[in-house]
Amino acid sequence: MKKMKLVMVGNGMAGVRTLEELLKIAPGLYDITVFGTEPHPNYNRILTSARCWPVNRRWTRSLSTR
């Protein structure tokens, strides 16, 4: 079976996450090309922030009660 071509422009988290789900659902169905300007692979910036700057629980709780 010939693979369908799928092109994603941009290397954002939402697009890459969508590709991950497509690959889970139909591995081997697509020939995927990703165009992006970043010189490194995609990573989850949200998790990176949490690891670099631990959250002050009291400060977070006070924000959520406003």
N, C-alpha and C positions, 0 to 999 in steps of 0.2 A: 504494500500500500504506500502510495506517495504521500509524504508529509506536507501539510499545509504550511505556508510561510506566515509567520507572525512577527511583526516589527513593533517594538516599543521605543518611543522617543522619550528620553529622559530616564534617569536612574533613581527615581524617587522610591520611597518606602512603599507607598500604596501600589504602584505599578509592579514592583518586584514581588510584593506579597501576592498580588493577583497571578503573576506568572507561577509562583510556587504552588498555588492552589490548582491552576490549570495542569501543571505537571503531575500533581497527585491524582487528579481526576482522570487524565488522559495522557499518561507517559508515552512519549513516542509519537504523538499525533501531530506535533508542531515542530517546525524548524524555526527556532527563535533567534532573533537578532535584536540586541539592545544598543541604542545609540545614546551616549551620555558624555558630558564633558569632564566628569570627575575621573582622575587618574587611578582610582582604586575601586574595588568592588563595593557594592552597597552594603550598609550595615545599619542596625537599628540605633539611631541617634538618641531616642528616648531612653533606652536602657543604658546607653553610655553616660548620659547626663546623671542618671540616678546613681551610677557607680562612682562618678567623679565628685559629686557634691551630695553627701548624705543629707537626707531630709530631716529637718528639725520637726518632730512630731507635734510639739506644742504649737509651733508657728503654723503648721499646716492645719491643725484642728481649729485654731482661732480664725483662720481665713474661711473655713467651711461653715462656720456658724454665723457669719455676717449676713 
